[in-house]
Amino acid sequence: MEVQRIAAVNDLSGFGRCSLTVSIPVLSAMGFQVCPLPTAVLSAHTGYPNPLVRDFTADMEGFLNHWESLGLTFACGYTGYLGNERQADVLEPFLRRLREQGALRLVDPAMADHGKLYASCTPDLVQAMARLVALANVATPNLTEACLLTGTSYEDVIAATDCHSAVEKMARELLAGGCGAVVVTGVESGDIIENCVLASADAAPVWVSGHRVDRHFAGTGDLFASVLCGWLLRGKGLEEAVNRTVGFVCRTTAATAEWQENGQDGIAFEPFLRELN
């Protein structure tokens, strides 16, 4: 039996469930070999004070060149957090090669939330991330990231009487830029959290919702994108894959809210991994 490989590009935090420490166990449980390419290595994610951070930009191209020299092929390239725009320059030709090979390219443009860029991210990185999104089969921006990628006012979107139309417009703009399909995540509506799924330029948008836990958990977007990636590689259509993913994320966040006080530790998904087999 051949096990499909996933090139997972993201940061690696020694503590706090996010990025690669989410993707590796989730996608391994779903039956894939995860080949990590770290964009940065941290003692703990940046939600904790004073983490040790080592930027990995200088070694990323060497990583990819060595993989190429080994003749490795990948069923998927999955990219998440980038430390700077130079990392996008390294990844762009890699994603182009994957496109030529017909591999899945899932881009999670992890750079912002709640209307604000992360402290380490810059406007130049937003433009660089937009280039990667344009090369993706599937992109999973949250609401803030979709606004940044399309030059849309976050405040206007959340204040709009018809928020759905504003989100759907952004999703179509991302497809017009080259992205194959888009899932705009994290649209909050009372105790419901909604996700806008646009599978193609010709498709009608589909909204998939779940119960929202009134607490912030670090790494929620990483868990969503990782589970979605796995279901897509296992042959599920986008709408079904999103439905399965939303169900899993909602179950694990609800359980975690009962088990632990500190949302910075991330979602305690480990006891639920058997559901993904």
C-alpha positions in Angstrom: 0.0 0.0 0.0 1.4 3.4 -1.0 1.0 6.1 1.5 0.4 9.6 0.0 2.8 12.4 1.1 1.9 15.9 2.2 4.4 18.7 2.2 3.3 20.7 5.2 4.7 24.2 5.4 4.1 26.0 8.6 5.8 27.1 11.9 6.7 24.5 14.6 5.9 25.5 18.2 7.3 23.3 21.0 4.2 24.1 23.1 0.7 25.1 22.3 -1.4 23.2 19.8 -1.1 25.0 16.5 0.5 24.8 13.0 2.7 21.7 12.5 1.9 20.2 15.9 -1.7 20.1 14.8 -1.2 19.1 11.1 1.3 16.2 11.8 -0.9 14.2 14.2 -4.2 15.0 12.4 -3.0 14.1 8.9 -1.0 11.1 10.1 -4.2 9.8 11.8 -6.0 10.2 8.5 -3.5 8.0 6.7 -0.9 10.3 5.2 2.8 10.8 5.5 3.4 14.4 6.6 6.7 15.9 5.5 7.1 19.1 7.5 8.9 22.2 6.2 9.1 24.7 9.1 8.9 28.4 8.4 10.0 29.1 12.0 10.8 27.2 15.1 9.4 28.5 18.4 9.6 27.3 22.0 5.9 28.1 22.3 3.5 29.9 20.0 3.4 33.7 20.2 0.3 33.8 22.3 2.6 33.1 25.2 5.1 35.7 26.5 8.7 35.8 25.3 8.9 32.7 23.2 12.3 31.7 21.7 11.9 32.2 17.9 14.2 31.0 15.2 13.4 32.1 11.6 13.9 29.3 9.0 13.8 31.4 5.8 17.5 30.8 5.0 17.0 27.0 5.0 13.7 26.7 3.3 15.0 26.6 -0.3 17.7 24.1 0.7 14.9 21.9 2.2 13.0 21.9 -1.0 16.0 21.4 -3.2 17.0 18.3 -1.2 13.5 16.9 -1.5 13.7 17.5 -5.3 17.1 15.8 -5.5 15.6 12.7 -3.7 12.9 12.6 -6.4 10.1 13.0 -3.8 6.6 13.5 -5.1 3.7 14.9 -3.1 -0.1 14.4 -3.3 -0.5 17.8 -1.6 1.3 20.9 -0.7 -0.3 22.6 2.4 1.0 26.0 3.4 0.1 28.0 6.5 1.9 30.7 8.5 4.8 32.5 6.8 7.3 34.6 8.7 7.9 37.1 5.8 7.4 37.7 2.1 10.7 36.1 1.2 9.3 32.7 2.2 6.5 33.2 -0.3 9.1 33.7 -3.0 10.6 30.3 -2.1 7.3 28.6 -2.0 5.8 30.0 -5.2 7.9 27.9 -7.6 7.2 24.8 -5.5 3.5 25.3 -5.7 3.8 25.8 -9.5 5.5 22.5 -9.8 2.8 20.8 -7.7 0.2 22.4 -10.0 2.0 20.9 -13.0 1.9 17.5 -11.3 -1.8 17.8 -10.6 -1.3 17.8 -6.8 -3.7 19.4 -4.3 -2.5 22.8 -3.2 -4.2 24.0 0.0 -3.2 27.5 1.2 -4.2 28.6 4.6 -3.2 32.3 4.6 -2.6 32.5 8.4 -1.7 36.1 9.0 -4.6 37.8 10.8 -7.7 37.5 12.9 -10.4 39.7 14.6 -9.8 42.5 12.1 -6.0 42.8 12.7 -2.8 41.5 11.2 -0.7 39.4 13.5 2.1 41.4 15.0 4.8 39.6 12.9 2.9 40.2 9.6 3.3 43.1 7.2 1.3 44.6 4.3 4.1 43.1 2.0 3.3 39.7 3.4 -0.3 40.2 2.6 0.6 40.8 -1.1 2.9 37.8 -1.1 0.3 35.6 0.5 -2.2 36.6 -2.2 0.2 35.2 -4.8 0.2 31.8 -3.1 -3.6 31.9 -2.8 -3.8 32.4 -6.5 -1.9 29.1 -7.0 -4.2 27.1 -4.6 -6.8 24.5 -5.5 -8.4 25.5 -2.1 -7.7 28.5 0.1 -9.1 28.8 3.7 -8.9 32.4 4.8 -10.7 33.5 7.8 -13.0 36.5 7.6 -10.2 39.0 8.4 -7.7 37.4 6.0 -10.3 37.4 3.2 -10.8 41.1 3.8 -7.0 41.8 3.6 -6.6 39.7 0.5 -9.3 41.5 -1.4 -8.7 45.0 0.0 -12.1 45.0 1.7 -12.9 46.9 4.9 -13.4 44.4 7.8 -15.4 47.0 9.7 -17.8 47.4 6.8 -18.3 43.7 6.3 -19.2 43.0 10.0 -21.4 46.1 10.1 -23.2 45.1 6.8 -26.9 44.3 7.1 -26.2 41.5 4.5 -22.9 40.1 5.7 -23.4 37.0 3.6 -23.4 39.0 0.3 -20.2 40.8 1.3 -18.4 37.6 2.1 -19.6 35.9 -1.0 -18.3 38.8 -3.1 -14.8 38.4 -1.5 -14.8 34.7 -2.2 -15.6 35.4 -5.9 -12.8 37.9 -6.0 -10.4 35.3 -4.8 -11.5 32.9 -7.4 -11.2 35.6 -10.1 -7.5 36.0 -9.0 -6.8 32.4 -9.8 -7.7 30.3 -6.7 -9.7 27.1 -7.6 -12.0 27.1 -4.6 -12.3 29.0 -1.4 -13.7 28.5 2.1 -14.1 31.7 4.1 -14.1 30.6 7.8 -15.1 32.1 11.1 -18.0 34.3 10.2 -19.7 34.8 13.6 -23.4 35.1 14.1 -24.5 34.9 17.7 -23.8 31.4 19.0 -23.3 30.2 15.4 -20.1 30.2 13.4 -20.5 30.1 9.7 -18.2 29.2 6.8 -18.8 30.2 3.2 -17.9 27.5 0.6 -17.4 28.5 -3.0 -16.4 25.4 -5.0 -15.9 27.1 -8.4 -16.7 30.3 -10.2 -19.8 28.8 -11.6 -21.1 27.4 -8.3 -23.5 28.9 -5.9 -22.0 29.7 -2.5 -22.9 27.2 0.3 -22.9 28.2 4.0 -21.9 25.5 6.5 -22.5 26.4 10.2 -21.7 25.0 13.6 -22.2 25.9 17.2 -19.7 28.5 18.4 -18.0 28.2 21.8 -17.7 31.5 23.5 -13.9 31.2 23.9 -10.9 31.8 21.8 -8.7 28.7 21.1 -5.3 29.0 19.6 -4.8 26.9 16.5 -8.4 26.6 15.5 -7.7 27.6 11.9 -4.9 25.1 11.8 -7.1 22.3 12.9 -9.8 23.3 10.4 -7.4 23.4 7.5 -5.6 20.2 8.4 -8.8 18.1 8.8 -10.2 19.6 5.5 -7.0 18.8 3.7 -7.3 15.2 4.8 -10.9 14.8 3.7 -10.1 16.3 0.3 -7.2 13.9 -0.2 -9.5 11.1 0.8 -11.7 12.0 -2.2 -14.5 13.9 -0.5 -16.1 16.8 -2.4 -15.5 20.2 -1.0 -18.9 20.7 0.6 -18.9 17.3 2.2 -15.3 17.8 3.4 -16.2 21.2 5.0 -19.3 19.6 6.7 -17.2 16.8 8.2 -14.5 19.3 9.2 -16.9 21.7 10.9 -18.5 18.9 12.8 -15.1 17.7 14.0 -13.9 21.2 15.0 -17.2 21.9 16.9 -17.1 18.7 18.8 -13.5 19.1 19.9 -13.8 22.8 20.9 -16.9 22.1 22.9 -15.2 19.2 24.8 -12.0 21.3 25.3 -14.1 24.1 26.8 -15.3 21.7 29.4 -11.8 20.2 30.1 -9.4 23.2 30.2 -9.5 26.8 31.2 -6.7 28.1 29.1 -7.6 28.5 25.4 -3.9 29.4 24.6 -3.1 25.7 24.9 -5.3 25.0 21.9 -7.9 22.5 21.1 -7.5 19.1 22.8 -8.2 17.1 19.7 -6.1 14.1 20.6 -8.8 11.9 22.1 -10.9 12.4 19.0 -8.3 11.4 16.4 -9.8 7.9 16.0 -12.9 9.6 14.4 -10.7 10.6 11.5 -9.5 7.0 10.7 
